[in-house]
Amino acid sequence: MAIAFIDLQTQRARLGQPLEDAILKVVRSGAYVMGPEIAAFEKALGEFGRAPFVLSCGSGTEALILPLMAWGIGPGDAVFCPSFTFAATAEVMPLVGASPVFVDVLPDTYNMDPAHLDAAIEAVKAKGELTPKAVIAVDLFGQPADYPAISAVAKKHGLKLISDSAQGFGCTLNGEHPLHWADVATTSFFPAKPLGCYGDGGAVLCKDERLHDLLVSLRVHGQAVKSDIEGRTFDHDPKYLNMRIGMNSRMDTIQAAVLLQKLTIFADEIAARNRVADRYAEGLKGAVKTPKVIDGGVSVWAQYTIETDDRDGLIAALRAKEIPSAVYYPIPIHRQGVYSGYPQGPGGLPVTDAKAEVVMSLPMHPYLEADVQDQIIAAIRAHVGKNA
């Protein structure tokens, strides 16, 4: 049997009939968009992520766009983000008319370098062409960024802070979720994510009721919310009173039903992912460079990413044994033509450029059995030993 890179079918079998019943309930209800499961899921997600306010939306990308819109970020504004991430992180700035400014990452965790962030902000201020407005830190591969340090830099410069936890929802640092430091945390429910649905979806978690109110409006075409209609009469559906330019970013009810079921086992799956990661670290010791998690951090291990100078050779050797792998990310965003004209922090992004040449990711999911993992480890060690 082929080895799965991410095994969603074993999870589906574990959830069993209650999952199928939850989906069928939505199908029979006819409430396919913004049905009652949406509010139930938002409540449950907030309880898990310690967020007073949660907004579900159409995708992880839209989860990043919505707060930028709510804060009025647009042309002439700068938003600082890493380049060593998926394109969606940087894509949202041009979509609202703002400019991404690319920041380098730390060599051990691959997450944003707080010192380079500070230097990048200072450089943009000194140049005077853009106005710094926000920072998007990424919880790459499932572990939290250095939020105490990044938050301190953002506060120093008066910038908003977004935690892009598309890969990292459920991660913690010193027992706290990223929202403890960030103004908002966003996530993606793309099926391959640690908490994924059976289509697409996302969420914005925040602590500010007024911001949440704006997000509710922006999610549905700028519809009127409670604060908009206080003191006036409008006895119709609020989506027909449009108070601002918004978008359509509603989550399908079926996805909320799926996620409600997955949340019941999510904590257990995070623990299982960490056991798998520990087995990899022990088995691969001395063969390749294995991941380091920030001190005090708990990763949800969206990916298990190693480093090797013989990446192409190792990928080919694993493929010959029907072991899948992947490269996240072979071309950093700042080196892609469409993004190459946007600013970078002082000195460029040497760590990002170097890591893009050596990283590769191995099969990772909560249901990776020890004997299968032993096959993967043995194949890696055999190739490394043969080419030593």
C-alpha positions as CSV (number, residue, x, y, z in Angstrom):
1,M,0.0,0.0,0.0
2,A,1.3,3.5,-0.9
3,I,2.3,5.7,1.9
4,A,0.1,8.7,2.3
5,F,1.7,12.2,2.7
6,I,-1.4,13.3,4.6
7,D,-3.9,10.7,5.6
8,L,-7.4,12.1,5.7
9,Q,-9.2,8.8,5.1
10,T,-8.1,7.3,8.4
11,Q,-9.4,10.4,10.2
12,R,-12.7,10.2,8.3
13,A,-13.1,6.5,9.4
14,R,-12.4,7.5,13.0
15,L,-15.1,10.1,13.0
16,G,-17.4,7.6,11.5
17,Q,-21.2,7.8,11.5
18,P,-21.5,11.1,13.5
19,L,-19.6,12.9,10.8
20,E,-21.8,11.5,8.1
21,D,-24.9,12.3,10.1
22,A,-23.8,15.9,10.6
23,I,-23.3,16.4,6.8
24,L,-26.6,14.7,6.0
25,K,-28.4,16.9,8.6
26,V,-27.3,20.0,6.7
27,V,-28.2,18.5,3.3
28,R,-31.7,17.7,4.6
29,S,-32.1,21.1,6.3
30,G,-31.6,23.2,3.1
31,A,-29.6,25.8,5.1
32,Y,-26.6,25.4,2.9
33,V,-25.1,28.9,3.6
34,M,-24.9,30.5,7.0
35,G,-27.0,27.8,8.6
36,P,-27.1,27.2,12.4
37,E,-23.9,25.1,12.4
38,I,-21.9,28.3,11.5
39,A,-22.7,30.0,14.7
40,A,-22.1,26.8,16.7
41,F,-18.7,26.3,15.0
42,E,-17.6,29.9,15.6
43,K,-18.5,29.5,19.3
44,A,-16.6,26.2,19.6
45,L,-13.6,27.6,17.7
46,G,-13.4,30.6,20.0
47,E,-13.5,28.3,23.0
48,F,-10.6,26.2,21.7
49,G,-8.5,29.2,20.6
50,R,-9.4,31.5,23.6
51,A,-10.9,34.1,21.3
52,P,-13.8,36.3,22.4
53,F,-14.9,36.8,18.8
54,V,-14.7,34.5,15.8
55,L,-15.8,35.1,12.2
56,S,-15.9,32.1,9.8
57,C,-15.3,33.0,6.2
58,G,-14.7,31.5,2.7
59,S,-11.0,30.8,2.8
60,G,-7.8,31.4,4.7
61,T,-6.8,34.0,2.1
62,E,-10.1,36.0,2.7
63,A,-9.4,35.7,6.4
64,L,-6.3,37.8,5.9
65,I,-8.0,40.3,3.5
66,L,-10.9,41.0,5.8
67,P,-9.0,42.7,8.7
68,L,-6.9,44.7,6.3
69,M,-10.2,46.0,4.8
70,A,-11.6,46.7,8.3
71,W,-8.5,48.7,9.2
72,G,-8.7,50.7,6.0
73,I,-5.3,49.6,4.8
74,G,-4.8,50.3,1.1
75,P,-2.7,52.3,-1.4
76,G,0.5,53.9,0.0
77,D,0.5,51.5,3.0
78,A,3.1,48.9,3.8
79,V,2.5,45.5,5.5
80,F,5.5,43.5,6.6
81,C,5.5,39.7,6.1
82,P,8.0,36.9,5.5
83,S,8.7,35.7,2.0
84,F,9.2,32.1,3.2
85,T,5.5,31.2,3.1
86,F,2.7,30.5,0.7
87,A,1.8,33.2,-1.7
88,A,-1.5,33.9,0.0
89,T,0.3,35.7,2.8
90,A,1.7,38.4,0.5
91,E,-1.1,38.3,-2.1
92,V,-3.6,40.0,0.2
93,M,-1.7,43.3,0.3
94,P,-1.8,44.0,-3.5
95,L,-5.5,42.9,-3.4
96,V,-6.3,45.8,-1.2
97,G,-3.9,48.2,-2.9
98,A,-1.1,48.0,-0.3
99,S,2.5,46.9,-0.6
100,P,4.1,43.9,1.0
101,V,7.5,44.4,2.5
102,F,9.4,41.2,2.7
103,V,11.2,40.2,6.0
104,D,13.8,37.5,6.5
105,V,13.3,34.5,8.7
106,L,15.2,32.9,11.6
107,P,17.5,30.0,10.5
108,D,16.2,27.5,13.1
109,T,12.4,27.9,13.1
110,Y,11.9,29.5,9.6
111,N,9.6,32.1,11.2
112,M,9.9,35.9,11.0
113,D,13.1,37.4,12.3
114,P,12.1,40.1,14.8
115,A,15.3,42.1,14.4
116,H,15.0,42.1,10.6
117,L,11.4,43.2,11.0
118,D,12.4,46.2,13.1
119,A,15.1,47.1,10.6
120,A,12.7,46.8,7.7
121,I,10.2,49.1,9.3
122,E,12.8,51.7,10.1
123,A,14.0,51.5,6.5
124,V,10.5,52.1,5.1
125,K,10.0,55.0,7.4
126,A,13.3,56.5,6.4
127,K,12.5,56.2,2.7
128,G,9.2,57.9,3.2
129,E,7.4,56.4,0.2
130,L,5.1,54.0,2.1
131,T,3.3,54.3,5.5
132,P,3.9,51.2,7.7
133,K,0.5,49.9,8.9
134,A,0.7,46.2,9.9
135,V,2.7,43.1,10.3
136,I,1.7,39.6,9.3
137,A,3.6,36.9,11.1
138,V,3.3,33.3,9.9
139,D,3.2,30.2,12.0
140,L,5.1,28.3,9.4
141,F,4.8,24.5,9.3
142,G,2.6,24.6,12.5
143,Q,4.7,26.3,15.1
144,P,4.2,29.7,16.6
145,A,6.3,32.7,15.6
146,D,8.2,34.6,18.2
147,Y,5.2,36.6,19.2
148,P,6.6,38.3,22.3
149,A,9.4,39.8,20.3
150,I,7.4,40.5,17.1
151,S,4.6,42.1,19.2
152,A,7.1,44.4,20.9
153,V,8.4,45.6,17.5
154,A,4.8,46.1,16.2
155,K,3.8,48.1,19.3
156,K,7.0,50.1,19.1
157,H,6.1,51.3,15.7
158,G,2.3,51.5,16.3
159,L,1.5,48.7,13.8
160,K,-1.3,46.2,13.8
161,L,-0.3,42.5,14.1
162,I,-1.9,39.6,12.4
163,S,-1.0,36.0,13.2
164,D,-1.3,34.0,9.9
165,S,-2.0,30.7,11.5
166,A,-3.2,28.9,8.4
167,Q,-0.7,26.1,9.1
168,G,-0.6,26.6,12.9
169,F,-4.0,26.9,14.4
170,G,-3.9,25.2,17.8
171,C,-0.2,26.0,18.3
172,T,0.8,27.6,21.6
173,L,3.7,29.6,23.0
174,N,4.2,29.5,26.8
175,G,0.7,28.1,27.0
176,E,-0.9,31.0,25.1
177,H,-2.4,31.0,21.6
178,P,-1.0,33.6,19.1
179,L,-4.0,35.8,19.6
180,H,-2.7,36.5,23.1
181,W,-0.2,38.9,21.4
182,A,-1.8,39.6,18.0
183,D,-4.7,41.9,17.1
184,V,-6.2,39.1,15.1
185,A,-5.3,35.5,14.3
186,T,-6.4,34.0,11.0
187,T,-6.6,30.4,9.9
188,S,-7.4,28.2,6.9
189,F,-9.5,25.1,6.8
190,F,-8.2,23.8,3.5
191,P,-8.4,20.0,3.8
192,A,-4.7,19.4,4.2
193,K,-4.4,21.8,7.2
194,P,-4.2,20.3,10.7
195,L,-7.8,21.4,11.2
196,G,-9.2,21.1,7.7
197,C,-12.7,20.8,6.2
198,Y,-14.0,19.0,3.1
199,G,-13.8,22.0,0.8
200,D,-12.5,25.5,1.7
201,G,-12.9,27.9,4.5
202,G,-11.2,30.1,7.0
203,A,-11.7,32.1,10.1
204,V,-10.7,35.4,11.8
205,L,-10.2,35.4,15.6
206,C,-10.1,38.7,17.5
207,K,-10.5,40.4,20.9
208,D,-12.2,43.6,19.7
209,E,-16.0,43.6,19.4
210,R,-16.1,46.6,17.1
211,L,-13.6,45.0,14.8
212,H,-15.6,41.8,14.8
213,D,-18.7,43.9,13.9
214,L,-16.9,45.3,10.9
215,L,-15.8,41.9,9.8
216,V,-19.3,40.6,10.0
217,S,-20.4,43.4,7.7
218,L,-17.5,43.0,5.3
219,R,-18.0,39.3,5.0
220,V,-21.4,39.8,3.4
221,H,-21.2,42.7,1.0
222,G,-20.8,45.4,3.6
223,Q,-24.2,44.6,5.1
224,A,-25.6,46.7,8.0
225,V,-24.7,45.4,11.5
226,K,-26.3,46.3,14.8
227,S,-24.2,49.4,15.3
228,D,-25.1,50.7,11.9
229,I,-28.9,50.6,12.4
230,E,-29.1,51.8,16.0
231,G,-31.5,54.7,16.1
232,R,-33.0,54.0,12.7
233,T,-35.7,51.7,11.3
234,F,-34.9,49.0,8.8
235,D,-37.3,46.1,9.0
236,H,-35.6,44.0,6.3
237,D,-32.7,41.6,5.9
238,P,-29.5,43.7,6.9
239,K,-27.7,42.4,3.8
240,Y,-29.9,44.7,1.8
241,L,-28.7,47.8,3.6
242,N,-25.1,48.1,2.5
243,M,-23.0,50.4,4.7
244,R,-19.5,49.8,3.2
245,I,-17.8,48.1,0.3
246,G,-17.5,44.4,1.3
247,M,-17.2,41.0,-0.3
248,N,-18.8,37.6,-0.3
249,S,-16.9,35.4,2.1
250,R,-19.5,33.2,3.7
251,M,-18.5,29.6,4.8
252,D,-20.7,26.8,3.5
253,T,-22.7,25.2,6.4
254,I,-21.5,21.7,5.5
255,Q,-18.0,22.8,6.2
256,A,-18.9,24.1,9.6
257,A,-20.7,20.8,10.3
258,V,-17.5,18.9,9.4
259,L,-15.3,21.1,11.5
260,L,-17.5,20.8,14.5
261,Q,-16.9,17.0,14.4
262,K,-13.2,17.4,13.8
263,L,-12.8,19.8,16.7
264,T,-13.9,17.0,19.0
265,I,-10.7,15.1,18.3
266,F,-8.4,18.0,17.4
267,A,-6.5,18.2,20.8
268,D,-5.9,14.4,20.6
269,E,-4.6,14.8,17.1
270,I,-2.2,17.6,18.1
271,A,-0.8,15.3,20.7
272,A,-0.5,12.5,18.2
273,R,1.3,14.8,15.7
274,N,3.9,15.6,18.4
275,R,4.5,12.0,19.0
276,V,5.1,11.4,15.3
277,A,7.5,14.4,15.2
278,D,9.4,13.1,18.2
279,R,9.8,9.7,16.5
280,Y,11.2,11.4,13.4
281,A,13.6,13.5,15.5
282,E,14.9,10.5,17.3
283,G,15.1,8.3,14.2
284,L,16.8,10.9,11.9
285,K,19.3,12.2,14.5
286,G,22.7,12.6,12.8
287,A,21.3,11.9,9.3
288,V,19.7,15.2,8.3
289,K,18.9,18.4,10.1
290,T,15.5,18.0,11.8
291,P,13.2,20.9,12.9
292,K,13.6,23.0,16.0
293,V,10.6,24.3,17.8
294,I,10.8,27.7,19.6
295,D,11.4,27.4,23.3
296,G,8.1,27.1,25.1
297,G,6.3,26.4,21.8
298,V,3.9,23.5,20.9
299,S,3.7,22.9,17.2
300,V,0.7,21.3,15.4
301,W,3.1,20.0,12.8
302,A,1.3,20.9,9.6
303,Q,4.6,19.7,7.9
304,Y,7.7,17.9,9.1
305,T,10.4,19.7,7.3
306,I,14.1,18.6,7.2
307,E,17.2,20.1,5.6
308,T,19.6,18.3,3.3
309,D,22.2,19.5,0.8
310,D,21.2,16.5,-1.4
311,R,17.5,17.3,-1.7
312,D,17.0,16.2,-5.3
313,G,18.9,12.9,-4.6
314,L,16.9,12.2,-1.4
315,I,13.6,13.0,-3.0
316,A,14.4,10.6,-5.9
317,A,15.5,7.9,-3.5
318,L,12.3,8.1,-1.5
319,R,10.2,8.2,-4.7
320,A,11.9,5.0,-5.8
321,K,10.6,3.4,-2.6
322,E,7.1,4.9,-3.1
323,I,7.6,7.4,-0.2
324,P,6.1,10.8,-1.0
325,S,7.7,14.1,-0.1
326,A,7.2,17.8,-0.9
327,V,9.1,21.1,-1.0
328,Y,7.7,24.1,0.9
329,Y,8.7,26.4,-0.7
330,P,11.1,26.0,-3.7
331,I,10.8,29.6,-4.8
332,P,10.4,32.3,-2.1
333,I,7.7,34.9,-2.8
334,H,10.2,37.7,-3.3
335,R,11.9,35.8,-6.1
336,Q,8.7,35.2,-8.0
337,G,8.4,37.7,-10.9
338,V,5.1,39.2,-10.0
339,Y,6.4,40.0,-6.5
340,S,10.0,40.9,-7.3
341,G,9.4,44.6,-7.4
342,Y,8.2,44.9,-3.8
343,P,10.5,46.1,-1.1
344,Q,12.7,43.9,1.1
345,G,14.2,44.5,4.4
346,P,17.8,45.8,4.6
347,G,20.4,43.4,3.3
348,G,17.8,41.3,1.4
349,L,16.7,37.9,2.6
350,P,19.8,35.6,2.7
351,V,18.3,33.1,5.2
352,T,15.1,32.7,3.1
353,D,17.2,32.3,-0.1
354,A,19.4,29.6,1.5
355,K,16.6,27.6,3.1
356,A,14.6,27.4,-0.1
357,E,17.5,25.3,-1.6
358,V,17.6,22.7,1.2
359,V,14.2,22.1,2.8
360,M,11.9,19.2,2.1
361,S,8.9,17.8,4.0
362,L,8.1,14.2,4.9
363,P,4.8,12.5,5.4
364,M,3.1,13.9,8.5
365,H,-0.3,13.3,10.1
366,P,-1.7,12.0,13.4
367,Y,-2.2,8.5,12.0
368,L,1.3,7.7,10.7
369,E,2.0,4.3,12.1
370,A,5.3,3.5,13.7
371,D,6.2,0.7,11.3
372,V,5.5,3.0,8.3
373,Q,7.5,5.8,9.8
374,D,10.3,3.4,10.4
375,Q,10.3,2.6,6.7
376,I,10.6,6.3,5.9
377,I,13.4,6.8,8.4
378,A,15.3,3.8,7.2
379,A,15.1,4.9,3.6
380,I,16.5,8.3,4.5
381,R,19.3,6.9,6.6
382,A,20.2,4.4,3.8
383,H,20.5,7.1,1.2
384,V,22.4,9.4,3.5
385,G,24.8,6.6,4.5
386,K,25.3,5.5,0.9
387,N,26.3,9.0,-0.1
388,A,28.3,10.0,2.9
